[in-house]
Amino acid sequence: MNIITKNPIQKLGYDFVEEEYLPKGKDEYYIRNRQIKDAFGEERSYRHLTAGEVETLVRNNNTSDDWNKLLVTDAFDAGLVKQCHFFGLVRIGKLESYYLEFHNLRMPVGLYNSTICSCDFGDNVVVDNVNYMAHYIIGNETIIVNVNEMSASPHSKFGNGVIKEGEDEKVRIWLELCNENGGRKVLPFEGMLPGDAFLWSKYRDDELLLKRFIKFTEEKTDLHRGYYGVAGDRCVIKNCKIIKDTMIGSDAYLKGANKIKNITINSSPNETTQIGEGCELVNGIIGYGCRIFYGVKAVRFIMASHSNLKYGARLINSYLGNNATVSCCEVLNSLIFPAHEQHHNNSFLCAALVMGQSNMAAGATIGSNHNSRGADGEIIAGRGFWPGLCVSLKHNSRFASFSLIAKGDYPFEIDLPIPFSLLINDTSHDRLLIMPGYWFLYNMYALARNSWKHPDRDKRDEKIQRIEYDFLAPDSVEEMFKALEIMEYQTGKAYLISQKQSLKGLKNHEIRETGKNLLLQSPEEAEQLSILLDGIENSKRQTELLKITAAYPVFRNMILLYAAREIIHGFEKKWIKDYDHLITLADKVKRSSWVNAGGQLITASDIEQLKKDIKDKSVNSWEEVHQRYVRLGEQYETQKLLHALASLTDIRELPVSSWSQKLVKEWLNETLSITEWLQKQVEISRSKDYTNPFRAMVYDNRREMEKVVGKLRDDSFIAYTKELTDNYKIKIAKVLKTL
């Protein structure tokens, strides 16, 4: 039964905060008055209406329960208020004879045809046909037209995962990330970064850490009742149905939304946020510069800055990272790092940790629980994750960085540790195929272009977390080292079996050495082997490595190139002064594990130190956690240099004591041919689009084709990669002179 209470009309607009929740000596307006000062940057001076102004208001069919409760500034024109009904304390700023215009919407300044309960208005606002507006603060020159309801309750939390005084714990909002069973749930809060969501959802075995995170969140928000909703300066809100318990930043544009409830909408003059037709948003936080259009449904969510939801997308119990776009599809219980793309109507992402720079094709179903007795499966995908058309993956699965998954239903759980791979479900032979290094060998254009476009599209004004977009970085390099070990071991194993030699008694490093020698010295012999791999799929069918003799030297070359690039950068930044200094640095370092914490690469030891500092109260707030991100971001390039030097030592298998100037110069010179090869691979992979007869067949002639797709020689990105290659040669020459 709906419980509808009857109260005296004289109470309408008053007693917003129940007396039991008011601090001693405070009235129901004490928080509101503080918000007014924050909203307008000053304490405003108001006066009572004159008798003539009251007469004008009455003549214009306005009513008030008490005209003494309607306060105005000196520049108030009573003739600009018509057909309004006022209840409670209402304060109005300047109303002057202007009209405001936005996108061809032209509306006269003033308050018209609206019911207004206990609200504050800035200067020269437009409010027209708002059926019910209660407990809101409206900024200067804001336009609000054709809204059914715009109100705030005394216990408004604006999407934050807190509970106000006197509320039951069961009303608290949690985000159930990465797992449908809620085992990795986190509390949303204004300003939550991808790294925060990762730390909180990942380290579930550390109870003290989790308690500290809850404390940080509770302390970030005032738990007193009585906060008003706010629509900041220059907002435009038109043709919306319900806006309730919502905090709206300046310059936001809301048009045609069905329902917005318990939401914070961050927006600013430089990073405006827009919400469009048919959207329904409940229990969420929206970052600066976001775009949400056309029938989107989002419940229990966070959208980081400059992310996009479009065309009927559904985002539920999920965190969407910065500069990401989700259109037409459904995302449930997922934590998505920055630069994710998911555009197609029938893709589905469920219970996943996707580490950014990812792209999901049409028909992809990432995550299903039909292999479990409960809804408790997870998928972990490293950055650069790219499931192709109609790919279906099963919980639990894990994928290394830059995994490309070919079309198909993958019926078993998968653990793919080799980065830059193409994964193929070969149903005709009932086997799983892995092609290591696929991106370098066959699609370098896309790999290089993605590394360029993601930072180019990073629109964040405040870059607290330093996001790594380069495909050659500590995380992917560590995975390549692991992949080299796998390829060496499996090649050695396959060779020994082919020679009918027993593996019994042989140690792993001995088998690896056999495979390594074969791959380096007799690749043509290794190419004849059928190289199988165990532990990749939870099934009895075979997993085979393809084109390993091509991938193995490419991985070694990429690690060398990574090291050389960082050495060059070190000389440019004056972190390395000369050869002796280079040797001193290289002699002290060892490779280390890295963690992708929300798109920011952080050493595992620094993550452990951060956790320790949080628990021992050296770090005492989310703001201090964010300051640590900034500090670690500032250290990242030097840490990356040291990791690169350690990687150079390991890939060349030569202790620093055996290095010489001549040898280091040879290594650097060697990378010239590697960069030229990469640039050529960019061009070759793109040229296939012009030489493939099945692409050309839709055109009558070459000229028509070039008019439609452009000329290969005019491709701006290929020209850009050539320029980068030329610049690299110049940089190498400068460093060689220094050594």
C-alpha positions in Angstrom: 0.0 0.0 0.0 1.2 3.5 -0.8 1.5 5.5 2.4 0.4 9.0 1.7 0.4 11.4 4.7 -1.6 14.5 5.1 0.1 17.6 6.6 -0.9 21.2 7.1 -0.3 23.3 4.0 1.5 25.8 6.3 4.3 23.3 6.7 5.0 23.0 2.9 8.5 24.3 2.3 9.5 24.1 6.0 11.1 21.6 8.4 13.4 20.2 5.7 15.6 18.8 8.5 13.9 17.1 11.4 14.7 18.8 14.7 16.5 15.7 16.1 19.1 16.0 13.3 19.9 19.7 13.8 23.0 20.5 15.8 22.5 22.6 18.9 21.9 26.3 18.0 21.4 25.6 14.3 18.3 26.0 12.2 17.2 24.1 9.1 19.0 26.5 6.8 22.6 26.3 8.3 23.9 23.9 5.6 21.9 25.7 2.9 23.5 29.0 3.8 26.9 27.5 3.7 26.1 26.1 0.2 25.0 29.5 -0.9 28.3 31.0 -0.1 30.1 28.2 -1.9 27.8 28.5 -4.9 28.0 32.3 -5.4 31.4 32.9 -3.9 30.1 35.5 -1.4 27.4 36.1 1.2 24.6 37.8 -0.6 22.5 40.7 0.8 18.8 40.2 0.5 15.8 42.4 1.4 12.1 41.9 1.9 9.7 42.8 -0.9 8.2 46.3 -1.1 4.4 46.7 -1.0 4.5 47.6 -4.7 6.5 44.5 -5.6 4.0 42.3 -3.7 1.2 44.0 -5.6 2.9 43.3 -8.9 3.5 39.7 -8.0 -0.1 39.2 -7.0 -1.4 40.9 -10.2 0.8 38.5 -12.2 -1.0 35.5 -10.6 1.8 34.6 -8.2 1.0 33.2 -4.7 3.1 32.7 -1.5 2.3 31.2 1.8 4.2 34.2 3.3 5.5 37.1 1.2 7.9 37.9 4.0 9.7 34.6 3.2 10.4 35.7 -0.3 13.6 37.6 -0.2 15.2 39.4 -3.2 18.3 41.5 -4.1 18.1 45.2 -5.1 18.2 44.5 -8.8 14.9 42.5 -8.7 12.1 43.1 -11.2 8.8 41.8 -9.9 7.4 42.0 -13.4 9.6 39.0 -14.5 7.8 36.6 -12.1 4.5 35.2 -13.3 2.2 32.3 -12.5 4.4 31.0 -9.7 3.5 29.5 -6.4 6.0 30.0 -3.6 6.3 28.0 -0.3 8.9 28.4 2.4 12.0 30.6 2.3 12.8 31.6 -1.3 15.7 33.9 -2.2 16.0 35.4 -5.7 19.0 37.2 -7.2 18.9 39.8 -10.0 16.1 39.6 -12.5 16.7 42.0 -15.4 15.0 42.6 -18.7 17.1 40.2 -20.9 16.6 36.9 -22.6 19.0 34.1 -22.5 19.9 32.1 -25.6 21.5 28.7 -25.9 21.5 26.5 -29.1 18.7 28.6 -30.5 16.6 28.3 -27.4 15.6 31.9 -26.4 13.9 32.4 -23.1 13.2 35.6 -21.1 14.9 36.0 -17.8 12.5 35.4 -14.9 10.4 32.8 -13.0 7.3 31.6 -14.8 4.6 28.9 -14.4 6.3 27.0 -11.6 5.8 25.7 -8.1 8.8 26.6 -6.0 9.5 25.3 -2.4 12.4 26.7 -0.4 14.9 27.4 -3.2 17.7 29.9 -3.9 18.2 31.5 -7.3 21.3 33.3 -8.7 21.3 36.3 -11.0 19.2 36.4 -14.2 18.0 32.8 -14.2 15.3 31.4 -16.5 12.8 29.0 -14.7 9.7 28.2 -16.8 7.1 25.4 -16.4 8.8 23.5 -13.6 5.9 21.7 -12.0 7.7 21.1 -8.7 11.0 22.6 -7.6 12.0 22.0 -4.0 15.2 22.5 -2.0 17.5 23.5 -4.9 20.1 26.2 -5.3 20.2 27.5 -8.9 23.3 29.2 -10.2 23.7 32.4 -12.2 22.2 32.6 -15.7 21.0 29.0 -15.5 18.1 28.0 -17.8 15.5 25.4 -16.5 12.5 24.8 -18.8 9.8 22.1 -18.9 10.8 19.9 -15.9 8.3 17.8 -14.1 10.1 17.5 -10.8 13.4 18.9 -9.5 13.8 18.3 -5.8 16.2 17.2 -3.1 15.5 15.2 0.1 17.2 16.0 3.5 19.2 12.8 3.3 20.5 13.4 -0.2 23.9 11.7 -0.8 24.3 12.6 -4.5 25.6 9.2 -5.5 28.2 8.8 -2.7 28.2 5.5 -0.8 27.5 6.9 2.6 24.6 6.9 5.0 23.3 10.0 6.6 22.4 10.4 10.3 19.7 8.1 11.4 19.7 5.9 8.2 19.9 2.2 8.2 23.0 0.5 6.8 20.8 -1.3 4.2 20.3 1.9 2.3 24.0 2.3 1.6 24.9 2.1 -2.1 27.8 -0.3 -3.1 29.3 -1.0 -6.5 29.7 -4.7 -7.0 32.7 -4.6 -9.3 34.5 -7.5 -11.1 32.2 -10.2 -9.6 28.5 -10.5 -9.5 28.5 -12.0 -6.0 29.5 -8.7 -4.4 32.7 -10.1 -3.0 34.7 -7.2 -4.5 32.2 -4.4 -3.8 33.4 -0.9 -3.2 31.8 2.3 -2.0 31.5 5.0 -4.7 32.6 8.5 -3.9 33.0 11.8 -5.7 36.5 11.9 -7.2 37.0 8.1 -7.2 39.8 7.3 -9.6 40.3 4.0 -11.5 43.3 3.2 -9.2 41.1 3.6 -6.1 38.5 1.2 -7.5 41.3 -1.3 -8.4 43.0 -1.2 -5.0 39.7 -1.5 -3.1 38.3 -4.4 -5.3 41.6 -6.3 -5.6 43.1 -6.7 -2.1 40.1 -8.3 -0.4 42.2 -10.4 1.9 43.5 -7.3 3.7 40.7 -6.5 6.1 42.4 -3.6 7.8 43.0 -2.0 4.4 39.3 -2.3 3.5 38.3 -0.8 6.8 40.6 2.2 6.1 39.0 2.7 2.6 35.6 2.8 4.2 36.8 5.3 6.8 38.3 7.5 4.0 35.0 7.5 2.2 32.9 8.3 5.3 35.2 11.2 6.2 35.1 12.6 2.6 31.4 13.4 2.9 29.5 15.3 5.6 27.0 12.9 7.1 24.7 15.6 8.4 21.3 15.9 6.9 20.1 19.0 5.1 22.1 19.4 1.9 20.3 21.1 -1.0 20.6 20.0 -4.6 22.6 22.4 -6.8 22.5 23.4 -10.4 25.6 25.5 -11.1 26.1 28.6 -13.1 25.1 28.6 -16.8 23.5 25.1 -16.7 20.8 24.4 -19.3 18.1 21.9 -18.2 15.2 21.4 -20.5 12.4 18.9 -21.2 13.4 16.6 -18.4 10.9 14.6 -16.3 12.5 13.8 -12.8 15.7 15.3 -11.3 16.0 14.2 -7.7 18.9 14.4 -5.2 21.2 15.5 -7.9 24.3 17.8 -7.7 24.9 19.5 -11.0 28.2 21.3 -11.8 28.4 24.5 -13.8 27.8 24.6 -17.6 26.1 21.2 -17.7 23.5 20.6 -20.4 20.6 18.2 -19.6 17.9 17.7 -22.3 15.1 15.3 -22.4 16.3 13.0 -19.6 13.6 10.7 -18.1 15.0 10.3 -14.6 18.2 11.4 -12.8 18.2 10.4 -9.2 21.0 10.3 -6.5 23.6 11.5 -8.9 26.6 13.9 -8.9 27.2 15.5 -12.3 30.6 17.0 -12.5 30.8 19.8 -15.1 32.9 23.0 -15.5 33.4 25.7 -18.1 36.3 23.8 -19.7 34.9 20.3 -19.2 31.2 20.5 -19.8 29.0 17.4 -19.2 25.9 16.7 -21.3 23.0 14.3 -20.7 20.5 13.7 -23.5 17.1 12.3 -24.5 15.6 9.3 -22.8 18.3 8.7 -20.2 17.6 7.1 -16.9 20.5 7.4 -14.3 20.2 6.3 -10.7 22.8 6.1 -7.9 25.9 7.3 -9.8 28.7 9.7 -10.1 29.5 11.3 -13.5 32.9 12.8 -14.1 33.8 16.0 -15.9 33.3 16.3 -19.6 31.1 13.2 -20.0 28.5 12.6 -22.7 25.4 10.5 -22.0 22.9 10.3 -24.9 19.9 8.6 -26.3 18.1 6.1 -24.0 21.0 5.2 -21.7 20.2 3.2 -18.6 22.8 3.4 -15.8 22.4 2.2 -12.2 25.0 2.1 -9.5 27.9 3.3 -11.5 30.8 5.7 -11.8 31.9 7.4 -15.1 35.3 8.9 -14.9 36.0 12.1 -16.7 35.5 12.4 -20.5 33.8 9.0 -20.8 30.8 8.4 -23.0 27.6 6.4 -22.8 25.4 6.4 -25.9 22.6 4.8 -27.9 20.8 2.7 -25.3 23.9 1.5 -23.5 23.3 -0.2 -20.1 25.9 0.4 -17.4 25.1 -1.4 -14.1 27.3 -1.9 -11.0 30.3 -0.8 -13.0 33.2 1.7 -13.1 33.9 3.2 -16.6 37.4 4.7 -16.9 38.4 8.0 -18.4 38.1 8.6 -22.2 36.1 5.4 -22.6 33.1 4.9 -24.8 30.3 2.4 -24.4 27.5 2.4 -26.9 24.4 0.2 -27.6 25.6 -2.7 -25.4 25.4 -3.9 -21.8 28.1 -3.8 -19.1 27.5 -5.4 -15.8 29.7 -5.7 -12.6 32.9 -4.5 -14.4 35.8 -2.4 -13.6 37.1 -0.8 -16.8 40.3 1.2 -17.0 40.8 4.3 -19.3 40.5 4.2 -23.1 38.0 1.4 -23.5 35.9 1.2 -26.7 32.7 -0.9 -26.9 30.3 0.4 -29.7 28.1 -2.4 -30.9 24.5 -3.3 -30.1 24.9 -6.9 -29.2 28.1 -7.0 -27.1 28.0 -8.0 -23.5 30.6 -7.5 -20.7 30.0 -9.1 -17.4 32.1 -9.5 -14.2 35.4 -8.4 -15.7 38.5 -6.4 -14.9 39.5 -4.8 -18.2 42.8 -2.9 -18.0 42.2 -0.3 -20.7 43.1 0.5 -24.3 40.6 -2.2 -25.1 38.1 -2.7 -27.9 35.1 -5.1 -28.0 33.6 -6.1 -31.3 30.0 -6.8 -32.2 28.5 -9.9 -30.8 31.3 -10.4 -28.2 30.0 -12.0 -24.9 32.7 -11.6 -22.4 31.8 -13.6 -19.3 29.3 -16.2 -18.6 28.6 -18.2 -15.4 27.2 -21.4 -16.8 30.3 -23.3 -15.6 29.8 -22.3 -12.0 27.2 -23.2 -9.3 26.9 -19.5 -8.4 27.3 -16.1 -10.0 30.9 -15.7 -8.9 33.1 -15.9 -12.0 35.6 -13.3 -13.2 37.6 -12.3 -16.2 40.9 -10.4 -16.1 42.1 -8.8 -19.3 45.4 -6.9 -19.6 45.5 -3.6 -21.5 45.0 -3.7 -25.2 42.4 -6.5 -24.9 40.6 -7.0 -28.2 38.0 -9.8 -28.5 36.8 -10.0 -32.1 33.4 -10.5 -33.7 31.1 -12.9 -31.8 33.7 -14.0 -29.4 32.2 -15.8 -26.4 34.5 -16.2 -23.3 33.9 -18.2 -20.1 34.6 -17.3 -16.5 37.2 -17.6 -15.1 39.7 -16.5 -17.7 42.8 -14.3 -17.8 44.6 -12.6 -20.7 48.0 -11.0 -21.1 48.4 -7.5 -22.5 47.3 -6.9 -26.2 45.5 -10.2 -26.6 43.5 -10.4 -29.9 40.9 -13.1 -29.9 39.6 -14.4 -33.2 35.9 -15.0 -33.8 34.5 -18.1 -32.1 32.9 -19.6 -29.0 35.6 -20.5 -26.5 33.9 -23.2 -24.4 36.5 -23.5 -21.7 38.3 -21.3 -19.2 41.5 -19.7 -20.6 44.7 -18.5 -19.1 46.8 -16.8 -21.8 50.2 -15.5 -20.5 51.7 -14.5 -23.8 51.2 -10.9 -24.8 50.6 -9.5 -28.3 49.0 -12.8 -29.3 46.3 -13.9 -31.6 44.1 -16.6 -30.0 42.2 -18.9 -32.4 39.6 -21.6 -31.6 40.3 -24.2 -34.3 37.0 -26.2 -34.1 37.8 -28.2 -37.3 40.7 -29.8 -35.5 39.4 -29.4 -32.0 42.4 -27.4 -30.7 43.4 -24.0 -29.5 45.9 -22.0 -31.4 48.1 -19.2 -30.2 50.1 -16.9 -32.5 52.6 -14.9 -30.4 53.7 -11.5 -31.6 50.7 -11.3 -34.1 50.4 -7.5 -33.7 54.1 -6.9 -34.6 54.0 -9.3 -37.5 50.6 -8.6 -39.1 48.9 -5.6 -37.7 51.6 -3.1 -36.6 49.6 -0.2 -38.1 46.7 -0.7 -35.6 49.1 -1.3 -32.7 51.1 1.8 -33.3 48.1 3.9 -34.1 46.4 2.9 -30.9 49.5 3.9 -28.9 49.3 7.3 -30.6 45.6 8.0 -30.5 44.9 7.2 -26.9 47.2 9.9 -25.4 46.0 12.2 -28.1 42.4 11.7 -27.0 43.2 12.0 -23.3 41.1 15.1 -22.5 41.6 15.1 -18.7 42.2 18.6 -17.3 43.6 17.1 -14.1 45.8 14.1 -14.7 46.3 12.7 -11.2 47.1 9.2 -12.5 49.8 9.0 -15.2 48.3 6.6 -17.7 50.7 4.5 -19.7 49.6 4.1 -23.4 52.8 2.8 -25.0 52.7 -0.8 -26.0 56.3 -1.1 -24.9 56.2 -0.6 -21.1 57.3 -2.4 -18.0 54.1 -4.5 -17.8 54.2 -5.8 -21.4 58.0 -6.2 -21.3 57.7 -8.4 -18.2 55.1 -10.5 -20.0 57.4 -10.8 -23.0 60.2 -12.1 -20.8 57.8 -14.7 -19.5 56.7 -15.5 -23.0 60.3 -16.0 -24.1 60.7 -18.6 -21.3 57.6 -20.4 -22.4 58.6 -20.5 -26.0 62.1 -21.7 -25.1 60.8 -24.4 -22.8 58.1 -25.7 -25.1 60.4 -25.7 -28.1 63.1 -27.6 -26.2 60.5 -30.1 -25.0 59.1 -30.6 -28.5 62.5 -31.1 -29.9 63.6 -33.6 -27.3 60.4 -35.6 -27.7 60.9 -35.5 -31.5 64.4 -37.0 -30.9 62.9 -39.6 -28.7 64.9 -38.3 -25.7 63.5 -38.7 -22.2 62.7 -35.6 -20.3 63.1 -37.4 -17.0 65.9 -36.0 -14.9 66.2 -32.9 -17.0 65.8 -29.6 -15.2 63.6 -26.8 -16.6 66.5 -24.5 -17.4 68.2 -27.3 -19.4 65.1 -27.9 -21.5 64.9 -24.1 -22.0 68.5 -23.9 -23.1 67.9 -26.6 -25.7 64.9 -24.7 -27.1 66.7 -21.3 -27.0 69.7 -22.7 -28.9 67.3 -24.1 -31.5 65.3 -20.9 -31.9 68.4 -18.7 -32.2 70.7 -21.0 -34.2 68.4 -23.4 -36.1 65.0 -21.7 -36.5 64.3 -23.7 -39.7 64.6 -26.9 -37.7 62.4 -25.5 -34.9 59.8 -24.5 -37.5 59.3 -28.2 -38.3 58.2 -29.0 -34.8 54.7 -29.1 -33.5 55.0 -27.0 -30.3 52.3 -27.7 -27.8 51.5 -25.8 -24.6 49.9 -27.0 -21.4 47.8 -25.1 -18.9 46.3 -22.6 -21.2 42.8 -24.0 -21.4 40.8 -26.0 -18.9 40.3 -28.9 -21.3 41.9 -32.0 -22.6 42.3 -30.7 -26.1 45.7 -29.5 -27.4 47.0 -25.9 -27.5 49.5 -25.3 -30.2 51.9 -22.3 -30.6 52.1 -21.0 -34.2 54.9 -19.1 -36.0 57.1 -19.3 -32.9 60.3 -18.9 -34.9 59.0 -15.5 -36.1 57.7 -14.3 -32.8 60.8 -15.3 -30.7 63.3 -12.9 -32.3 60.6 -10.2 -32.5 60.0 -10.3 -28.7 63.8 -10.2 -28.1 64.1 -7.2 -30.5 61.2 -5.4 -28.8 62.8 -5.7 -25.4 66.0 -4.3 -26.8 64.2 -1.5 -28.5 62.4 -0.7 -25.2 65.7 -0.5 -23.4 67.3 1.7 -26.1 64.4 4.1 -26.2 64.5 4.6 -22.5 68.3 5.1 -22.6 67.9 7.8 -25.2 65.1 9.4 -23.1 67.4 9.3 -20.1 70.1 11.1 -22.0 67.6 13.7 -23.2 66.4 14.3 -19.6 70.0 14.5 -18.3 69.3 11.5 -16.0 72.2 9.8 -17.7 75.3 12.0 -18.1 77.8 9.7 -19.9 78.8 6.1 -20.4 80.2 5.8 -16.9 77.0 7.1 -15.4 75.0 4.6 -17.5 77.1 1.7 -16.2 76.7 2.9 -12.6 72.9 3.0 -13.0 72.7 -0.4 -14.8 74.9 -2.1 -12.3 72.5 -1.4 -9.4 69.2 -2.5 -10.8 67.1 -5.6 -11.3 63.8 -6.2 -13.0 60.8 -6.0 -10.8 57.1 -6.8 -10.9 54.6 -4.1 -11.9 50.9 -3.6 -11.3 48.5 -1.9 -13.6 46.5 0.2 -11.0 43.8 1.9 -13.0 46.0 2.4 -16.1 48.9 3.8 -14.0 51.9 1.3 -13.9 53.3 1.1 -10.4 55.9 -1.3 -9.1 54.6 -4.0 -6.9 56.8 -2.8 -4.1 55.4 0.7 -4.3 51.9 -0.8 -4.2 52.8 -2.7 -1.0 54.3 0.4 0.5 51.1 2.4 -0.2 49.0 -0.3 1.4 51.3 -0.3 4.4 51.2 3.5 4.7 47.4 3.4 4.5 47.1 0.8 7.3 49.7 2.4 9.6 47.9 5.8 9.1 50.8 7.5 7.3 48.2 8.0 4.5 44.9 9.2 5.9 42.5 10.2 3.1 41.7 9.6 -0.5 43.3 12.9 -1.2 46.5 11.7 0.2 46.2 8.5 -1.8 45.9 10.6 -4.9 48.9 12.7 -3.9 50.8 9.4 -3.8 49.6 8.6 -7.3 51.0 11.9 -8.4 54.3 11.3 -6.7 54.6 7.8 -8.2 53.7 9.3 -11.6 56.6 11.8 -11.3 59.0 8.9 -10.4 57.7 6.7 -13.2 60.0 7.7 -16.0 63.1 7.2 -13.9 61.8 3.9 -12.6 61.0 2.9 -16.2 64.6 3.8 -17.2 66.0 1.6 -14.5 63.7 -1.3 -15.5 64.8 -0.8 -19.1 68.5 -1.1 -18.1 67.8 -4.3 -16.1 65.9 -5.6 -19.1 68.8 -4.9 -21.4 71.1 -6.8 -19.0 68.7 -9.8 -19.0 67.9 -9.9 -22.7 71.6 -9.7 -23.6 72.5 -12.1 -20.8 75.6 -10.2 -20.1 76.6 -8.8 -16.7 77.2 -5.0 -16.6 80.8 -5.7 -15.7 81.3 -7.2 -19.2 79.8 -4.2 -21.0 81.9 -1.9 -23.1 81.3 1.4 -24.9 81.7 -0.4 -28.2 79.2 -3.1 -27.2 76.6 -0.6 -26.0 77.0 1.4 -29.2 76.4 -1.8 -31.2 73.2 -2.5 -29.3 71.9 1.0 -29.9 72.8 0.8 -33.6 71.0 -2.5 -33.8 67.8 -0.8 -32.8 68.0 1.4 -35.9 67.1 -1.6 -38.1 64.4 -2.6 -35.6 62.7 0.7 -35.8 63.0 0.7 -39.6 61.4 -2.8 -39.6 58.6 -1.6 -37.3 57.9 1.4 -39.6 57.9 -0.9 -42.6 55.4 -3.2 -40.8 53.1 -0.3 -40.2 53.2 0.5 -43.9 52.9 -3.2 -45.0 49.9 -3.9 -42.7 48.1 -0.8 -44.1 49.0 -1.5 -47.7 47.1 -4.8 -47.5 43.9 -2.7 -47.5 44.9 -1.5 -51.0 46.3 -4.7 -52.5 43.6 -7.1 -51.3 41.5 -7.9 -54.4 38.4 -8.5 -52.3 38.6 -5.0 -51.0 39.3 -3.5 -54.4 36.4 -5.4 -56.1 33.7 -2.9 -55.0 35.5 -0.2 -57.0 35.5 0.1 -60.8 39.0 1.4 -60.8 41.9 2.5 -58.7 40.9 6.2 -59.0 37.5 5.5 -57.5 39.0 3.6 -54.7 41.4 6.3 -53.8 38.6 8.9 -53.9 36.7 6.8 -51.3 39.5 5.6 -49.0 42.3 8.0 -49.9 45.7 7.3 -51.3 48.2 5.1 -49.4 51.0 7.6 -49.8 48.7 10.3 -48.3 48.1 8.3 -45.1 48.9 10.8 -42.3 49.7 8.2 -39.7 52.2 6.4 -42.0 53.9 9.8 -42.6 53.9 10.3 -38.8 55.6 7.0 -38.2 58.2 7.8 -40.8 58.9 11.1 -39.0 59.2 9.3 -35.7 61.7 6.8 -37.3 63.8 9.7 -38.7 63.7 11.4 -35.3 64.8 8.2 -33.6 67.9 8.0 -35.9 68.8 11.6 -35.0 68.4 10.9 -31.3 70.6 7.7 -31.6 73.3 9.7 -33.3 73.4 12.3 -30.5 73.6 9.6 -27.8 76.4 7.7 -29.7 78.4 10.9 -29.7 78.0 11.2 -25.9 79.1 7.6 -25.3 
